[in-house]
Amino acid sequence: MRMFLRVLAVLVAASVLPPLTAAAPAGAVTLPALPVPGDPRGAGLSQFTGHAVAPRPVAVPPVPQHPFMAANGSSNLHGDAYQSDTYEGPGPTGRDLTVRSRLQGGLCGSVTFDSRGRIVTVCMTPGLSPRLMLLDPHDLGAVSSLTLPGTAGTSPTEVSGGGYFYLDQLDRAVVPTKDGTLQVVAVRRDALVTEARYDLKPVVGTSGIVSVLPDWSGRMWFVTGSGVVGALDPATGAVSTHVLRGEAIANSIAVDESGGVFVVSDHALYRFDAPDGGRPVVTWRVPYDRGSRQKPGQLSQGSGTTPTLIGPASGPGGGYVAITDNADPRMKVLVMERGKAGPAKVCEQPVFDPGRGADENSLVAVGGDLIVENNYGYVVGEHALLKGMLGGRQVDTEPGLARVHVDYTTRTCSLAWSDSSERVPSVVSKVSLATGLLYTFTHPTADELRSARRTGTAAMPDAWYLTALDVRTGKRVWSRLVGSGPLFNNHYAPVSLASDGSAYVGVVGGLVRITDS
């Protein structure tokens, strides 16, 4: 599989991309994209089920705009500083949906948008150097590319080195790289230009930098897989760190306007602040039930969620923060106050079947409610992708999506709705508040597979769909086939929504766009 991906990357780079060693000059012509090839056995699959809908907006308090990040919905994998995974703008409504793809030879996971609406993304291929790409949002053609330092690891579950980066208020990508540095790359007209480089090797060693986000004062906070939590002052280059001994970090972080930085390790949830010249200090620490094992579909034995913030820091309890734990037999959604005074628990809600629930993606905050998905059983090993490439059936995940209603007055949780049919292998699902739809990336349900057997298409279970659910009820509204075969596996990448309502999903083969006609 590694050899296949390397050959694929070389062919794609040679045919459709600008030179690897330099960014494209200003005014460069956009180079066209080749489509991601699918499994030909999927040709007979139904392209669309359900029906188009009129938008039904959801009214919720807005997430504060971070002064050092691009506009909400454009700045990072989870959309904003609160990591809410919601967009104020539209998404696809299901009207004559079209699918376009870009063959990249590597997964383009985090999708951000510059002030002109163009895509800024990092694409990673195991064994090769990651690449920062500037893409046309309509045809996915390459405007510019920049090879980042270091080499992506060969593990298909590695998240460090660019999987989490952010776009700042000046159209600059702040990217953790494989050589232990933070790169600040500006988008200038049609070119990517490196403006600054901060060497963090003296404090991170050989540990991969998982994520970076700025606090409300402009300090760049970063975390590593080995438990280093650090803050960089970009004006002086000064770096201070705090090490979580014996704990690992596999997810991104969240920040709020009070100066709080929220980190989840495989043992506990933390609030950090920087009261003394930028040095990270643990304000509070809350252990959670990490369970007895690393469940199939997880990157570590612990919470698989980036912390999700709810409500303004000026509100009751200093606002709220939510994660999932990894408890046995049933994992739970946990909601706590997040203020400096301490993390008083609001409530907890068990979700999914006993012994069959695991979450490796962030919760979606819809007002005060939280949407959680089940990723239990996702086979993340390289052999699973190869098995699919050679025509075998990949293991399906346990189904499940749920909306947890939180009553902050009575401090209780309950299930607003629960869906036990949709299979969501590994995507970061998103909600458009403008359409009232939850967008997720699904495999066929058990009923759909049984129907396929009756119609003679049972050999093609590895089909991937953009699926929209009514956020109020959890009912499926429509589902559009995006592609079939392992190159259309999103492999932990999110759904990302552009201001024009288009949806983008990074896949093993590159990037796809789904939009209303």
Residue pairs with C-beta under 8 A, 6 or more apart in sequence:
1 382
1 383
1 385
1 386
1 389
2 126
2 127
2 154
2 382
4 386
4 389
5 105
5 106
5 125
5 126
5 127
6 125
6 126
6 127
6 128
8 103
8 105
8 125
8 509
9 104
9 105
9 106
9 125
9 128
10 105
11 105
12 34
12 103
12 104
12 105
12 510
13 20
13 105
15 34
16 31
16 32
16 33
16 34
16 103
16 142
17 31
17 142
17 145
18 24
18 28
18 31
18 142
18 144
18 145
20 129
20 131
20 145
20 147
21 147
23 144
23 145
23 146
23 191
23 192
23 193
24 134
24 142
24 143
24 144
24 145
24 190
24 191
24 192
25 190
25 191
26 188
26 189
26 190
26 191
27 189
27 190
28 143
28 144
28 190
28 191
30 136
30 139
30 141
30 142
30 143
31 141
31 142
32 139
32 141
33 100
33 101
33 102
33 103
33 135
33 139
33 140
33 141
33 142
33 510
34 102
34 103
35 100
35 101
35 102
35 103
36 101
36 102
36 103
36 483
36 487
36 488
36 507
36 509
36 510
36 512
37 103
37 485
37 487
37 509
38 483
38 484
38 485
38 487
38 488
39 460
39 462
39 484
39 485
41 391
41 457
41 459
41 460
41 484
42 460
42 462
42 463
42 481
42 483
42 484
42 485
44 457
44 460
45 457
45 460
45 463
45 481
45 484
46 481
47 480
47 481
48 94
48 97
48 478
48 479
48 480
48 481
49 478
49 479
50 94
50 468
50 476
50 477
50 478
50 479
51 94
51 477
51 478
52 93
52 94
52 95
52 96
52 478
52 516
53 93
53 94
53 435
53 437
53 468
53 477
53 478
54 93
55 90
55 93
55 434
55 435
55 436
56 435
56 436
56 470
56 472
57 433
57 434
57 435
57 436
58 366
58 367
58 431
58 433
58 436
58 471
58 472
59 433
60 86
60 366
60 367
60 433
61 311
61 312
61 367
62 72
62 88
63 72
63 80
63 81
63 82
63 84
63 86
64 81
64 82
64 256
64 257
64 312
65 71
65 72
65 80
66 72
66 75
66 80
66 81
66 214
66 216
66 255
67 169
67 216
67 218
68 168
68 169
68 214
68 216
68 218
69 75
69 76
69 80
69 81
69 166
69 167
69 168
69 169
69 213
69 214
70 112
70 113
70 114
70 115
70 166
70 167
70 168
70 169
70 171
72 79
72 80
72 88
73 79
73 80
73 87
73 88
73 89
73 113
73 497
73 499
74 112
74 113
74 114
74 167
74 499
75 81
75 112
75 166
75 167
75 168
76 110
76 112
76 164
76 165
76 166
76 167
76 213
76 252
77 109
77 110
77 111
77 163
77 164
77 252
77 428
77 494
77 496
78 84
78 85
78 252
78 254
78 306
78 362
78 428
78 494
79 85
79 86
79 87
79 430
79 496
81 213
81 254
81 255
81 256
81 309
82 254
82 256
82 308
82 309
82 310
82 365
83 252
83 254
83 306
83 307
83 308
83 309
83 362
84 308
84 309
84 364
84 365
85 308
85 362
85 363
85 364
85 365
85 428
85 429
85 430
85 431
85 494
86 364
86 365
86 366
86 430
86 431
86 432
86 433
87 430
87 431
87 432
87 433
87 434
87 497
88 433
88 434
89 432
89 434
89 497
89 498
89 499
89 501
90 432
90 434
90 435
90 497
90 500
90 501
91 430
91 432
91 434
91 435
91 437
91 439
91 468
91 497
91 501
91 503
92 435
92 439
92 466
92 468
92 480
92 501
92 502
92 503
92 514
92 515
92 516
93 435
93 437
93 501
93 516
94 468
94 477
94 478
94 480
94 516
95 516
95 517
96 516
96 517
97 466
97 480
97 514
97 515
97 516
97 517
98 514
98 515
98 516
98 517
99 480
99 481
99 482
99 483
99 512
99 513
99 514
100 139
100 140
100 512
100 513
101 140
101 483
101 507
101 509
101 510
101 511
101 512
101 513
102 108
102 135
102 140
102 141
102 510
102 511
102 512
103 509
103 510
104 123
104 125
104 133
104 509
104 510
104 511
105 125
105 509
105 510
106 123
106 124
106 125
106 126
106 128
106 130
106 131
106 152
106 508
106 510
107 123
107 124
107 125
107 490
107 491
107 493
107 506
107 507
107 508
107 510
108 121
108 122
108 123
108 133
108 493
108 506
108 510
108 511
109 121
109 122
109 124
109 163
109 492
109 493
109 494
109 506
110 121
110 122
110 162
110 163
110 164
110 165
110 493
110 494
110 506
111 119
111 120
111 121
111 494
111 496
111 504
111 506
111 511
112 119
112 120
112 121
112 165
112 166
112 167
112 173
112 496
113 119
113 120
113 137
113 167
113 498
113 499
114 120
114 134
114 167
114 171
114 187
115 171
117 137
117 498
117 499
117 500
118 134
118 135
118 136
118 137
118 143
118 187
119 133
119 134
119 135
119 136
119 137
119 140
119 504
119 511
120 132
120 133
120 134
120 135
120 167
120 171
120 173
120 187
121 132
121 133
121 135
121 506
121 511
122 130
122 131
122 132
122 133
122 148
122 162
122 163
122 165
122 173
122 175
123 130
123 131
123 133
123 506
123 510
123 511
124 130
124 131
124 152
124 161
124 162
124 163
125 152
126 152
126 153
126 154
126 155
126 156
126 158
127 151
127 152
127 153
127 154
128 151
128 152
129 147
129 148
129 149
129 150
129 151
129 152
129 178
130 147
130 148
130 150
130 152
130 161
130 162
130 177
130 178
131 145
131 146
131 147
131 148
132 145
132 146
132 148
132 162
132 173
132 175
132 185
132 192
133 142
133 144
133 145
134 142
134 143
134 144
134 145
134 187
134 190
134 192
135 141
135 142
135 143
135 511
136 142
136 143
137 498
137 500
137 502
137 513
138 513
140 511
140 513
143 190
144 190
144 191
144 192
145 192
146 185
146 192
146 194
148 161
148 162
148 175
148 177
148 178
148 183
149 177
149 178
149 179
149 181
149 183
150 161
150 177
150 178
150 179
150 180
151 178
152 158
152 161
152 178
153 160
153 161
153 178
153 208
154 382
156 380
156 381
156 382
156 385
156 491
157 299
157 380
157 492
158 208
159 208
159 210
159 250
159 299
159 492
160 176
160 178
160 207
160 208
160 209
160 210
160 224
160 225
161 176
161 177
161 178
161 208
161 209
162 175
162 176
162 177
162 178
163 210
163 211
164 176
164 210
164 211
164 212
164 252
165 173
165 174
165 175
165 176
165 212
166 173
166 174
166 212
166 213
166 214
167 173
167 174
168 174
168 214
170 186
171 186
171 187
172 184
172 185
172 186
172 187
172 195
173 183
173 184
173 185
173 187
173 192
174 182
174 183
174 184
174 212
174 214
174 220
175 182
175 183
175 184
175 185
175 212
176 182
176 208
176 209
176 210
176 211
176 212
176 222
177 183
177 209
178 208
179 201
180 199
180 200
180 201
180 204
180 205
180 206
180 209
181 197
181 198
181 199
181 200
181 201
182 197
182 198
182 200
182 209
182 212
182 220
182 222
182 232
183 194
183 196
183 197
184 194
184 195
184 196
184 197
184 198
184 234
185 192
185 193
185 194
185 195
186 192
186 193
186 194
186 195
196 234
198 220
198 232
198 234
198 237
198 239
200 209
200 222
200 230
200 232
200 239
202 239
203 228
203 230
203 239
203 241
204 222
204 224
204 226
204 228
204 230
205 226
207 224
207 225
207 226
207 228
208 224
208 225
209 222
209 223
209 224
210 222
210 223
210 224
210 225
210 249
210 250
210 251
210 252
211 222
211 223
211 251
211 252
211 253
212 220
212 221
212 222
213 220
213 221
213 252
213 253
213 254
213 255
213 261
214 220
214 221
214 255
215 221
215 231
215 255
215 259
215 261
215 274
216 255
216 256
216 257
216 258
216 259
217 259
217 274
218 234
218 235
219 231
219 232
219 233
219 234
219 274
219 278
220 231
220 232
220 234
221 229
221 230
221 231
221 232
221 253
221 255
221 261
221 272
221 280
222 228
222 229
222 230
222 231
222 232
223 229
223 230
223 249
223 252
223 253
223 263
224 230
224 249
225 248
225 249
225 250
226 248
226 249
227 243
227 244
227 245
227 246
227 247
227 248
227 249
227 265
228 241
228 242
228 243
228 244
229 241
229 242
229 243
229 244
229 249
229 261
229 263
229 270
229 272
229 280
230 239
230 240
230 241
230 242
230 280
231 239
231 240
231 241
231 261
231 274
231 278
231 279
231 280
232 238
232 239
233 239
233 278
238 278
240 274
240 277
240 278
240 279
240 280
241 280
242 272
242 279
242 280
242 281
242 282
244 265
244 267
244 270
246 267
247 265
247 266
247 267
247 268
248 265
248 266
248 300
248 302
249 263
249 264
249 265
249 266
250 266
250 299
250 300
250 302
250 304
251 264
251 303
251 304
251 305
251 306
251 362
252 306
252 362
253 261
253 262
253 263
253 306
253 307
254 261
254 262
254 306
254 307
254 308
254 309
254 321
255 261
255 262
256 262
256 309
256 313
256 319
256 338
257 312
257 313
257 314
258 313
258 318
258 319
258 339
258 340
259 273
259 274
260 271
260 272
260 273
260 283
260 313
260 318
260 338
260 340
261 271
261 272
261 273
261 274
261 280
262 269
262 270
262 271
262 272
262 307
262 309
262 321
262 338
263 269
263 270
263 272
263 307
264 270
264 302
264 303
264 305
264 306
264 307
264 323
265 302
266 290
266 300
266 301
266 302
266 303
267 287
267 288
267 290
267 302
268 285
268 286
268 287
268 288
269 285
269 286
269 288
269 303
269 307
269 321
269 323
269 334
269 336
269 343
270 282
270 283
270 284
270 285
270 286
271 282
271 283
271 284
271 321
271 338
271 340
271 343
272 280
272 281
272 282
272 283
273 280
273 281
273 283
273 340
274 280
274 281
275 281
283 340
284 340
284 342
284 343
286 336
286 343
288 302
288 303
288 323
288 325
288 326
288 334
289 325
289 326
289 327
289 328
289 332
290 301
290 302
290 303
290 325
290 326
291 301
291 302
291 325
291 326
291 327
291 328
291 331
292 328
293 301
293 328
294 300
294 301
295 326
295 358
295 376
296 358
296 376
296 377
296 378
296 379
297 358
297 360
297 375
297 376
297 377
297 378
297 379
297 380
297 397
297 425
297 426
298 304
298 326
298 358
298 360
298 375
299 360
299 380
301 326
302 326
303 323
303 324
303 325
303 326
303 359
304 324
304 326
304 358
304 359
304 360
304 361
304 375
305 322
305 323
305 324
305 359
305 360
305 361
305 362
305 363
306 362
307 321
307 322
307 323
308 321
308 322
308 323
308 362
308 363
308 364
308 365
308 370
309 319
309 320
309 321
309 338
309 365
310 319
310 320
310 321
310 322
310 335
310 365
310 368
310 370
310 406
311 319
311 320
311 368
312 319
313 319
313 338
313 339
316 337
316 408
317 337
317 338
317 339
317 341
317 344
317 346
318 337
318 338
318 339
318 340
318 341
319 337
319 338
319 339
320 335
320 336
320 337
320 338
320 346
320 368
320 406
320 408
321 335
321 336
321 337
321 338
321 343
322 333
322 334
322 335
322 336
322 363
322 365
322 370
323 333
323 334
323 363
324 331
324 332
324 333
324 334
324 351
324 359
324 363
324 372
325 331
325 332
325 334
326 358
327 350
328 355
329 354
329 355
330 350
330 351
330 352
330 353
330 354
330 357
331 350
331 351
331 352
331 357
331 358
331 359
332 348
332 349
332 350
332 351
333 348
333 349
333 351
333 363
333 370
333 372
333 404
333 413
334 345
334 348
335 345
335 346
335 347
335 348
335 370
335 406
335 413
336 343
336 344
336 345
336 346
337 343
337 344
337 345
337 346
346 406
346 408
346 411
346 413
347 406
347 407
347 411
347 412
347 413
348 413
349 404
349 413
349 414
349 415
351 357
351 372
351 374
351 400
351 402
351 404
351 415
351 418
352 374
352 376
352 398
352 400
352 402
353 398
353 400
356 374
356 376
356 377
356 398
357 374
357 376
357 398
357 400
358 374
358 375
358 376
358 377
359 372
359 373
359 374
359 375
360 375
360 378
360 426
360 492
361 373
361 375
361 426
361 427
361 428
361 429
361 492
361 494
362 428
363 370
363 371
363 372
364 370
364 371
364 429
364 430
364 431
364 438
366 403
366 431
366 433
366 471
368 406
368 408
369 403
369 404
369 405
369 406
369 416
370 403
370 404
370 406
371 401
371 402
371 403
371 404
371 429
371 431
371 438
371 471
372 401
372 402
372 404
373 400
373 401
373 424
373 427
373 429
373 440
374 397
374 398
374 399
374 400
374 401
374 424
375 397
375 424
375 425
375 426
376 397
376 398
376 400
377 395
377 396
377 397
377 398
378 397
378 425
378 426
379 394
379 395
380 426
380 491
384 394
384 395
385 486
385 489
385 508
386 486
387 393
387 394
388 394
388 462
388 485
388 486
388 489
389 485
389 486
393 461
393 462
394 461
394 462
394 486
396 423
396 425
396 443
396 461
397 423
397 424
397 425
397 426
397 443
398 423
399 419
399 420
399 421
399 422
399 423
399 424
399 445
399 446
400 418
400 419
400 420
400 422
400 424
401 418
401 419
401 422
401 424
401 429
401 438
401 440
401 469
401 474
402 415
402 417
402 418
402 419
402 474
403 415
403 416
403 417
403 418
403 471
403 474
404 413
404 414
404 415
404 416
405 413
405 414
405 415
405 416
406 412
406 413
407 413
407 414
416 474
417 473
417 474
418 474
419 469
419 474
419 475
421 445
421 446
421 447
422 440
422 442
422 445
422 467
422 469
422 476
423 442
423 443
423 444
423 445
424 440
424 441
424 442
425 441
425 442
425 443
425 489
425 490
426 490
426 491
426 492
427 440
427 441
427 490
427 492
427 493
427 494
427 495
427 505
428 492
428 493
428 494
428 495
429 438
429 439
429 440
429 441
429 494
429 495
430 438
430 439
430 494
430 495
430 496
430 497
431 437
431 438
431 439
431 471
432 439
432 497
432 501
435 501
436 470
436 471
436 472
437 468
437 469
437 470
437 471
437 477
438 468
438 469
438 470
438 471
438 474
439 466
439 467
439 468
439 495
439 497
439 503
440 466
440 467
440 469
440 495
441 464
441 465
441 466
441 467
441 482
441 490
441 495
441 505
442 464
442 465
442 467
442 479
443 461
443 462
443 463
443 464
443 465
444 452
444 461
444 463
444 465
449 458
449 461
452 458
452 460
452 461
460 484
462 484
462 485
462 486
462 489
463 481
463 483
463 484
464 481
464 482
464 483
464 484
464 488
464 489
464 490
464 507
465 479
465 480
465 481
465 482
466 479
466 480
466 482
466 495
466 503
466 505
466 514
467 476
467 478
467 479
467 480
468 476
468 477
468 478
468 479
469 475
469 476
469 477
470 477
480 514
482 488
482 505
482 507
482 512
482 514
483 507
483 512
486 508
487 507
487 508
487 509
487 510
488 507
488 508
488 509
488 512
489 507
489 508
490 505
490 506
490 507
490 508
491 506
491 507
491 508
493 505
493 506
493 507
494 505
494 506
495 503
495 504
495 505
496 503
496 504
496 505
497 503
497 504
498 504
500 515
501 515
501 516
502 513
502 514
502 515
503 513
503 514
503 515
504 511
504 512
504 513
504 514
505 511
505 512
505 514
